[in-house]
Amino acid sequence: MTVIRAKHVRFSFTSYLIILVSVMFIITVVLSFKLLTVDQCNCAVPETIRYYEIKPKPKSKLISSKHRLAVLVPFRERFEELLEFVPYVHNFLNNQQINHDIFILNQVDAYRFNRASLINIGFLQTKTDYDYVAMHDVDLLPLNTNLSYTYPETPFHLAAPNLHPRYNYNKFIGGILLINREHFQLVNGLSNRYWGWGLEDDEFYVRLKDAHLNITRPENISTGTNNTFRHIHGKDRKRDTTKCFNQREVTRNVIDKQVFMMLCTRF
C-alpha cells in the first residue's frame, strides 16, 4: 500500500510540473504576441526622419544682425573635439553679435570621408534661411577676438596662411572660410569627387579664381601662427590621406545633383 502511494505521488508531481511548464509557455507566447499587436510596431521610417529639414531657431533678442550665418562643420568620429568646439564657437560668435546656428554634418556610412559633399549638403539644407556660411573645421578654434565672422562681400578666408598653425602656402583656403550664398552658388559649390582628406579646398580655390572672385583675409592681426588659433586635432588620430588615381576634378560647370539627392536622404 505504501509503495503504490509513493508511485502515485511521483506521478502527480510530474504531471503538475508538465502542466505548469506548458501553461507558462502558452502565457509567454500570448503575451509576446499581444505586446506586438498593441504597440503596432511600424518599421517604416517616418517622412520627418527620411527627409530631415533643418529649421532655424528664433532670432535672439540680443542679436539684431540682419544676416544669418550657418556654421557648417563636416564631422566623423571626433566627439572629443566636438564637445569643446560647439560651446566655444557659440560663445565666440555671440560675443561678436553674430546671428548664427551651428550644423554638425555627420557622415555615418562606411565610405571614405568626403568633406566637400558634407559641406554641399549643409549648404543645400540651409540656403533658404541663411545668407552666408562658414566652412569650419571642428579642430580649429579662433583665439584672437579680432577675427571677424561678419557677413563677407567676397569670400573671406579667416584661417589665413600667415595665421594658421599648420598650413601656410599661399593658395590655402582651408580651416575656416566664410562665403555668401550667391558666391557659393555661382561656383556650384565644392567638388564631390574628393574622398579622403585634402585637395578639395585647393580645387575650390581654383573655382573661386575662375569666377573672378577676390579672396580676402584678416588684416591688422597682431597675433601669428602660434597664438591666433588653437588646433585641437588629436595626435593619435591619423588622417586618411590616400588619394585615388585621376581624382582631381575635370569639370566645374555642373553640380552633381544625383549625389546631393542621395546624400540628403541619408543626412
N, C-alpha and C positions, 0 to 999 in steps of 0.2 A: 504493500500500500504506500509506503514511504517512497519507494523508487518511482512509482507511477506519478506521484505528486511532483517529484523533482523534475521529471521529464516534462510534465505539464507546465511547470513554472518556466523552465528554459524555453519551451515552445512559445509561451505567451510573451516573454520578454523580447524574443527575436521578432515576433510578429509586430509588436508595438514599435520596435526600433525601425523596422522596414516601413511601417505606415508613417511614422514621424518623418523619416528622411524623404519619403515620397511627397508628403504634404508640404514640407519646406521647399522642395524643388518646384512644385507647382506654384506656390506663393511667389517664389523668386521670379519665375518666368512671367507670371501675370503682372507683377509689379513693374518689371522691366519694360514690358510691352506698354503698360498704361502710362509710365513716365514719358516714353517717346511720343505717344499719341497725344497726351495732354499738352506737352510743350510744343508740339507741332514743329519738330526740328526741320528747319529750312536751310539747306546747304548752299542755296544760291547766293551769290554776292550781291548785296544791295547796290542800287544805282549810285547812291551817295558815296559809296566806297570805291566802286569801279571807276567812276569819273569824278574824282575829288576836285572840287573847285575852291580855290583859295579866296577867302573873303577878308578884306582889310578890317582892322579893328577901328572903332570910332575914334575920331581925332581927339587927342588930348587937349584939354582946355588950356594947358600951359604952353602949348606949341601952336603958333599961329602961321607957320610957313605954308605957303600955297602949294609948294612942291611936295611930292611924296616919294621917298626913297625905299626901294626894295633891295635889301642886302641879300644877295644870292650866295649861298655857301655850299659848294659841292662837298659831299661828305660820304665817307665809308669807314666804319670801324675806328673812329678817332674820338671815342667818348670822353677820354680824359681831357683832351684839348677842347672839346665842345663845351664841357661843363665850365671851363674857365672863359671860353670865348664869348658865349652868349651874354652873361651878365655884364662882362667888362665892356663889350662894344655897345650894348644897350645904354649903359650909363655914359659912355663917351659921347654917343650921339645925342642923348638927352641934354648933356651939358652944352652942346652946340645948338640946341633948339632945332634939331633935325627931325622932321616928321617922318618916321620910318617904321618898318617892320622887318624882322629877320626871318628868312626862309632857309631851312636846312633841307638840302636836296640830297636825299639819301639813296644811294644805289645799293639795292639789296639782292641783285641777281648774282649769278656765278661768273659773269663775263668780266673781262679786264676793265679797270676803272676808265670811265670816259667823262672827264671833267667838262669838256665842251658841250656834250649833249645835255648834261645836267643843267648847265647854265642856260642853254637854249630853252629847255623845258621850263625852267624857272621864269624866264622872260615871257614866254607864251602864256603862262598862267597868271602873271601879274601885270601885263602891259595895259590892261584896261583901267586899272585903278592907281597905277604908279607911273610917274612920268620920267623916272631915271632909276638906274640900277647900279649897285656896287658889286662887281665880280670879286669876291673876297675869299682868300684862303683862310681856313679855320685855324691855322697855326701861326698867324701873323697878327699881333696886337699893336695898335698905334700907341706910342708913349708921349710924343710931343703934341701938346694940345693945340698947336698952331696948324696941324694937319686938318684941312677943312674938307668936310663931306657935303658941302653945299652943292646945289644944282649946277652942273657944268654946261657951259655953252658949247664946248668942244670936249672930246674925250680927255679925261683928266687922270693921269697915272699917279696915284698917290704914293705908291711904293717905288719911287724913282730909283734908278740905278745908283745914284750917289747917296741914297739913304737906306736902301735895302741891306740887311745884314749878310746876305749870301750872294746875290746875283747883281752884277754891276756892268753888264755890257749895254751898249747904247740903245739897241733895239728891244731891250727887255721891257715888257709891259705887264708882267705877271704880278702876283701877290694881291694887289688891290687896284682895280681900275674902275673909275666912275664914267658912265656913258649914258646919255639921254636916250629916250625911247626912239626918237626919229633917226638918230645916227645908228643905233643898233639894227634897226630895220633896214636902213639904207645899205648896209654891208651884208645883209642876210645872216646876221648872227655869226656864230663860230662854226668851223667845220666839224661835222660829226665823225670824221674818219680817223681821229687820233685816239687810239686805245693805249692804255698805259700812261705813264707820267711824262709830261713835257711836250713841246713843239706846237701845241695848239695856240699858245699865246703868240709865238713867233709868226705863225700863219695869220693870226688875227691882226697883227701889226701891219702885214702886207695889205690886208683888206682895207684897213683904215687909210693907208697911204694911197692905195689905188682909188679910193673915193675922195682923195684930196682933203682929208680931214686932218687938222692940226692937233697933234697930241701935246697937251700941256702938262707941266709937272709943278710941284710946290716950289715956291720961291721964298727967299729970305728965311730959310730954316737954319737955325744956329746949330742944331744937332747933326750928327753924322751917322755912319753905318752901325756904330756900336750902341747908340742910345736913342735912335728915332723910333725903332720898332723893337718888339720883343718876339723872338722866334721860338715857339714852344713845341716844335716838332720833336718827338721822342727819338733819341739816338738809336734805340733798338728797333724802330720801325723802318724797314727798308722800302724804298720806292720801287715801283715796277717800271724800270727804265728800258726794258727790251723793246726794240722797235721792229715793226714788220717791214718787209721789203716793199718799196714803192708806196710808202704810207703817205707821203706828202700830197697835199691837196692839189688836184689838177684843174679844178674849175671853181670859181667863186661867184657864179651868176645865179644859181638856183638853190634854194633851201630844200633839203630832203624832207618833205612833209610826211612821207610814209614813216620815216624813222621817228619824227616827232609824235605822230599819232600812236605808234607802237609804244613808245616810252611813256607818253602821257597816260595811257590806260594803266600803266604799272606804277605811276607816280605815288 
